[in-house]
Amino acid sequence: MTLDRLVERLLAARTPGGYWEGRLSSSALSTATAITALSLRGGHDALVKGGIEWLARTQNPDGGWGDTTRSHSNISTTALCWAAFAAARADCEHQGPVRRIEEWMRAKAGGLDPDQLARAITKRYGKDRTFSVPILTMLAISGRLGPGRDAWRHVIQLPFEMAAAPHQWYQWLSLPVVSYALPALIAIGQVRHRRRPTWNPVTRALRSVTREPTLKLLREIQPSTGGYLEATPLTSFVTMSLLAAGLTESPVVEHGVRFLVDSVREDGSWPIDTNLATWATTLSVNALATVPGFVFPRPDAERIREWLLAQQYRVEHPYTHAAPGGWAWTDLPGGVPDADDTPGALMALRNLGPADERVRDAARAGVRWLAGLQNRDGGIPTFCRGWANLPFDRSSPDLTAHTLQAWHAWVGELGMEWELRPAIDRALEYLTKVQRKDGAWIPLWFGNQDEPSEENPTYGTARVVIALAKLGHLAARKGAAWLLRAQNADGGWGGSTGIVSSIEETALALHALGTLGDPAHRESIDRGSAWLSAATENGEQTPASPIGFYFAKLWYYEDLYPLIFSVGGLGSSMIR
């Protein structure tokens, strides 16, 4: 039976510690940024050469790169790879790949003139400077935007001086980057100020005065691993910017380089982040909970429970100043508590068996942490309440639905019905308000590269339907109707109507329809289950698709996603 084999494989994927770590895809974007940072530092020729050779081997036939080896070429990653070849002084040795890059860039950006490149890259991200400015900074550092001071006129000055203000002011300062990008704001702002300072004497003086305090802050929020958010791109951008600003002796640089050296893979590439261990573990536990008759052996359940309890933040986070009570995506010190991993951990603790007082205390803190994050519109943002101008700080349906699931799982156990009722009602109002007329919801953290707008209404709708079905909310029926219309003729689902079917999206749609338990959906569920069984070769193979969005809308895939989602989809859709 397909489900039995999938469960067997998922259990076998645990680490020796009893939890799940997973494996993120290698990333051309991460590899390019790491190469550039290490090239500027010097002394890492073998790693730089290995990374360049990996890029040359994985170049798409059209001459560009996507964020993963299974992604379509995009201008951001291709531009960064082009900069990496220049930073590593590898143009002559790799003339063929560089020529193909430049042909692709000319076709997509209209030319290689710095003005054309800057317009094309800025257009991709609009008002959000979180990623467009770092890309242009790396192009300037590598010399791809021309020589000397003139290259830096294409790089927008980030107001790093704002980071010297009390953190309580950040939500009112209209920062041009999202909350997690504070290290990039500081480091990239400083190199731009160093290379092309403003003519305004007042602003120039302010930036000179705040230079040392913001550098001190940069070191204070750097985790012990050296990797900001455990993310190669962010750490690389910070490291290369400080090096380009002449701060070669900075401890931030020393620790950032150490992180990059420690993160390289045997094939010469870098992943986009070290791991999603907490996220992978909670997804796995919650997927297994849908399987009829499955129960963790008590020692296994206790082991996972102890591990999860150890990942909860019990003090204010030094980076985002998040209150105690949340969970991050990773077990490493660079993680930041957020509103997807916290609900996932809360539900996993609920699904691991009866709660003792210690588990209830942890759950109570997590439930209240999520309530404290709720925005005025009733929705839940990723990291920080009130930072609502940019994507990762706005409310989103998938996070709001996940939070509702966690609240519903614990509200009775904790006796918090009256305390949480207003928050639950506001969250339901938000989800009703943002549901599209056709019944779908658009998520924040997942997309589909074949969908014209790169959105993934199948993921978003499935996640919200799962949550609302538990609450008996009528909007779930409208969402289910959209899922039924979006099913492909082959029985599977893609990211939206008419998009090629994938294991992940088919499994999620099955999970949603199975959770509703409507007999009228049986034929659709059976067709989807048959497609999933065939696509996974009866549970033996689960190839991953790049459906994940990381920070700044970077694509990734995770090897465990199709396996986990398939267990949840087939487990939920079985006739009970």
N, C-alpha and C positions, 0 to 999 in steps of 0.2 A: 504493500500500500504506500502511495506517494507520501502521505503525511507521516507515517511511521518512519520512513527513511529520512525525511527532512528533520524530524525531531531528533533522530539518532545523530545526524550530522551536526545539528546545532549544539547538542550537548557535548559532542566530541570537540567542538571548537573552543571550549573554555581553556583558559590559561592554567598553569599549575596552581595558581592562587584561587581557582574556582570561579573566577569571573570571566567576562568576555572583553577582549581588547580590540579585535578586528584588525583590518589593514586598509588604510586609505590609499587611493591611487597615487602613483607618482605624478608629478606635475611639472610641465614644461615651464610654467610661470615661476614656480618655486625654485626650480633648478637655475633658471636664468638670473633671478635676483641673488641667489646664493653665490653663483659664479662671480657676479659683479662685485659683491661685497668682499669676497675672498681675494679677488684680483687686486682690489685697491689696497687690501691689507698686506698682501705679499706673503711669501713663505708657504703657500699652499698650492704649488704648481700641479701636483698630481691630482688633487681634488678638482681643480679648475679644468684641467685637461679631460678628466673623466666626465665631468658635467657637459663640457662642450661636445664631446664625442657622443654622449647620450642624446643631446639635442639633435645632432646631425643624423643620428640613426632613426629618430622618431619624428622627423619633419614630415608633415602631411604631403601627399602627392601634389597638392596645389601650391606648395611652397610656404605655407603658413603653419601655425601651431594653434591647437586649442588648449584648454587648461589641463586636459588629460589626453592620453593616447587614443581615446575613443571619442574625442570631442571635435566638433567642427572648428576650423581655423577662425580666429577672431583677431581684431586689430590690436587689442591690448597685449595679449600674450606674444603675438608675432613681433610687435615693436620691442618688447622686453628681450626676446631672444636675439633680435638684431643688435640691441644695445650690448648684450652679454658677449657676443662675438667680438665687438669692438673693444670692450673692457678687457677681454682676455687676449687681445691682440691676435685673434685667430682668423681674421679675414683672409689672409693669404693662404693659410693651410686648408681652409675650407671654402674655397672660392665658389664651388658649386652650390652648396647650401645658402651662402650669402647672396649669390646672384638670384636664386629663386625667391629668397626673402624679399629682396628689393623689387622684383617683378610683382610679387603679390601686394606689397605695400603701395606701389604705384597704382595698381588697379583699384585698391580699396580706399586709399586716401587721396587719390588724384595726383600724387607725386611725392617726392622725397624732400621737398622744400620744407624747412622748419615750420613756416606758417601753416602749410597744408597739414602737416602731421599734428600740430597742436590743435587745429580746428577739428580734425577727425577724431582725435582722442577725447577732447573736451565734449564734443557732441554726444559721444557714447554714454556719458555719465551725467550730463546736464548740470544742475546746480550742486550736486554732491561732489565735493572735491576729494573725497576719501581715497579714491584710486587714480583719478585722472592726474592729480598733481604729483603723486609718487612716480607714475609712469614717465611723465615729462621730466621729472628730476633725474631719473635714471638715464634717460636719453641725453640730457644735458651733461651729466657726469661722464658718460661714455664718449662724448664728442659727436653724437649723432645729430645734435641740433646746431652744430657749428662750433667755432673756436671761441674760447675766452668768455668775457663778460657778456657778449651779445647773445650767447646761447640762452642765458638765464632770463631774458626778457619774455620768453615763452612760458616760463614757469610762474604760476600765480603765487604771490607771497602768502604763505599761511601765517596767521597772526599768533605766533608762538607765545607772544607776551601775555595773551589771555590766560595761558596755563598758570601764570603766577597769581591769578586771582583765587580767592577761596573757592573750593570745589562746589560749594552750595550755590555759587553764582552761575555755574556753567550753563544751566538750562535757560538762563535769561540772556546769555551773551551771544546767542545765535551763531555758535561755532559752525564753520563750513565743513566739518567732518563729523562722523558719528562718534558716539561716546568711547567706543573701544579703541579709536584711532589716536588717542591723545599722544602716545609716543611718537607717531609719525608727524603729528602737528608740530611738536617741539623740534624734532631732529631736522625735518625737511624745512621747516620755517627758518631754522638757524643757518642751514647751508645756503638757502636762497638769500638771506640777509647778509651773509658773509661774502657771497659771490656778486651780488648786485643790490646793495643797500638802497633804501629809498632816499629820495632827495629831500623829503620832508624832515626838517631838523628835529621837530618834536617827536615824531614817530621813531626816528632813528635813535634818539636819545633814550626813549622808553625801551626800545628793543635792546639797547646796550645795557641798560640797568637790569633788565629781567633775564639776561642771558645766563648768568650763573645760577640764579634761583630755579630756572626751568631745567637746566642741566642736572641740578641736584634732585629735582623731582623725578626726572627721567631715570636716575639711578635708584631712587627710593622705590619706584613701582616696578622695577625689573625683577622678575622672579629668580630664584636661586639657580634654575637651569640656564638662565641667560636668555630664554626665548619668550618674548612678549606674546601672551596668549598661546604659547607653544607653537606659534605660527612662523614658518620659514619666511614668507613674504614680508610680513610686518617687521620681523627682527632684521631681515636683510636691508630693508629700506632705512631703518634707523641706523644700522651699522655703517652702510655706505655713505649716508648723509653726514654723519659725524666725521668719518674719514675724509670726505671731500671738503669738509669745513676746517680741516687741519687738526682735529681733535684726536690725534693718533694715540695718545696716552690715556684717553678716557677709559675708566673701568667699564663703562657701558659697552664700549667697543670690544674690550677684552672678553667680557662675558658673552656678548653677542656672537663673536667669532667662535668661541667654545661651543655654543649651542649649534651653530651651523656645522662645525666639524663633527660633532656627536650625532647629527641628524642625517648625514648622508647615507644613502643605501649602497649596497654592494655593486649595483649596476651603474653607479655614478649619478643617480638622480636624487631629488629631494621630494618628499610628500608635502602637501599643503599645510599639514599640522601633524604633530607627533602621533596622537591617537585620539579616538573618541570613546575611551574605555567606559566611562560612566554611562554615556548615552547608549552604547552597544549593549551594555549589561542590562540596563532597565528595559530597553526594547526587547531583549531576549526573554527576560523573565515575564514580561507582560504578554508577549506572543505565546509563550508556553502555557500561560494561564488560560488561554482560549481553547486549548486542546481538551476535549472531553476525557475525563478520567486521569489526566496527568497531575501528579503531585511530586514535588521535589522530595527526595529522601531528607529526613530531618537534618542530618549533618550538613548536607549540601545547602539547604535553605538557611541554616544558621550561619554558615560560612559567607554566603552572599550577603545576608543581612548585615553582618558585622562589617563587611567591606563597604557596603553602601553607607552605613552610619558613619564610618570613618571619613567619607568624602564630603559630608555636610560641612558648610562653613559656619563656624560657631562664633566668629568675631567679625567685625566690620572689615570688608575687603579693602586692602590698601590701594587698589587700582581704581575701581569704580565707586568706592565707598558704599557698596551695597550693604544693607543691614544683614546681621546674622540670620541663618535659616535656610539659605538656598544651596543648590548644587550646581556644579559646572559640568561640562561635557567630558572632562578628562580627570584622571586621578593625579595628574602632574601639577606642580605649583603654579604654572602659568594660566590655569583655567580661571574663568570668571563666572560667578553664579548667574544663571539666566532662567527665563520663564518657559523653556522647553524641557530642559534637563531636570528642573525641580519637580514639575508635575510627573515626569517619568519616574523619578526616584520615589516619590510619594506613592504612586500606584504599585510600583514594584514591592515596596515594603508591605503594602496591603495584601499583595498577591502571594507573599512568601509565608503566609500563615498567621496564626493568632499573634496579636501585638501585646508585648509587655509594656510596663510604664515607660521604659527607656525609649522604645519605639514610638509610643504615643507622644512623648515629649518632643522627639525629633519631628514627627508628623505635624504636631501643633505649631512648631516654629516654622516649618515649611509652608503650611497653609496660610499662616499670617504673613509670611514673607511675600507670597503671591498677592495677597489682598492689599498689601502696602504698595505693590507695584502698579496696581490698576490705574489706568489713565482716566481722565475726566469723561472721555467718550464711552467708558465702560469696558474697553478692550484692554488687552495685556500686551505690553511691549517686550522687547527681548531683555534689555539690561537695566534701563533707568527710566523711572517714571518722569514724565514731563519733557523729556528730550524728544519732542514729537515732530521735528522738522524733516528728519532724514530717515531712510527706510528702516534700519535696524532699531531705531528708537521710537517708531510708530507702533500703534496697536496693530495686531494682525489676527486673522481668523484662526489660523492653525494653533497659535500660542494660546489664544483665548479658549478655544475648544479643549485643548490639552489641560489647561488650568481647571476648567469646569469638570472634567473627568476626575481630576485629583480631589477637588473639593467634594464632589459627590461621593467619592470613595471613602472619605474620612469624616464627613460632617456628622453622621450619626454616631460613629464610634467615639468621637471626641466631644460630643454634646455641644457642638458649635452652630446649631441650626439658626438661632437668632442672630448670632454674631455675623455669620456669613450670608444670611439671606439677602441683604441689600447688594452685596458684591455679586452674588449669583444672578440676581434679577438684572443688574446693570450689564453684566456680561452677556446674558441672553438677549437683551435689547440691542446690544452692539452687533451680535451675530445676525440678528434679524435684519438690522439696518444695512449691513454690508453684503448680505446675500444678493447675488446678481438676479435680475429678473428671470433668467432661465433656470435658476435654482442652484447655480454653482457658487463656490467660494474660491478665492485666489489666495494661496499660501505665500508666506515670506521665504521660507528656507528651502524650498524645492522648486525645480523648474523642469522644462523639457526642451531640449535643444532643437527639436523638430517642429515645435509649436511656433507660429510666426512671431508672437510676442515673447517667446521663451518662458511663458507661464505654465503652470501645471494645475489646472482646475480639478483634475482627477485626484491628485494628492490632497489638495485643500478641501475639496468636497467630501472625500472619504473621511478625513480626519474630523471634520465638523459633524458629519452624519453619525460617526461612531459615538461622539460625545453626546449629541442631542438625543440619540436613540436611547441612551441610558436614562435620560431625563424625561422621555416621553414627549419631546417637544415637536410640534407639528412641522416646523421648518425642516426637520430631518426627512420627511416624506417628499418634500419638494426637491431636496438635494438628491434623494435616492432616484427620483424620476429623471433627474439630469444624468446620473450615472447609467441608468438603463438605456437612455438615448445615446450615450457616448460609447456603448459597447460596440466593438468592431465585429464585422461579419465572421471573423475567425473565432470569436468567442472571448478574445482578450480585450484589454484596455490599453490605450496609450495615454499620453499626458492630457489629451483633449479629444474631442470628436474627430475621427478620421486620422489620428496619429497612430503610427505603427505600434502594435502591442508590445509591452515589456513585462517581464516577470514582476518587477516591483509594483507597477501601476495596476496590473491585473490583480495581484494579491491584495492590494489596499482596497480596491473596489469590492472584492469578495468579502473582505473583512467588514466593510461598512454594510453591505447588503445582508450579510449573515447576522450582524448584530441587530438589525431591525427585526429579523425573524418573520418576515411577511411571506406566507406561502405563495403569494402571487409572483414572488421573485425567484421561485425555485428553478424554473427553466433557464433563466439568465445565469443563476449561480452554477447550475450544472454545466452549462456551456463554458463558463469561465474556468471552472475547476478542471474540465477536460483539457482546455487549452494550457492551463498551468501545469498539469501533469505531463503533457507532451513536451512543453517548453523546458521543463526541468529533467526530462528523461526519467520520469517517475521518481523524482527527488534526488537523482544522482548528480546533477549538474545545476548550478545556479549562477550563470555569468552575470556580472553586474553592469548596469547602465549608468551613465553620468547624469543622474537626476538631481543630485544634491547641489545646493548653493552654499558656498562658504561666504566669509566676509567679503564685502564689496562685489557680490554676485560672481564669485569665482566658482567654476564647475568642479565637482569631484564625484568620484564614486567610492563606495565602501563595499568591500568584498562580502561583508555579512548582511547587508541590506536585503538582497533578494532571498537569502536563506531565512532570515528573521521574518520578513513580510510574508513569505510563502507559508510559514508555520501559522502565523496569525490569520492569514486569509483562509486557508483550508480548515484550520481549527474552528474559526468562527462560523464557517458556512456549512459545517457538518450537521446533518439532521440529528437532533437530540431526542 
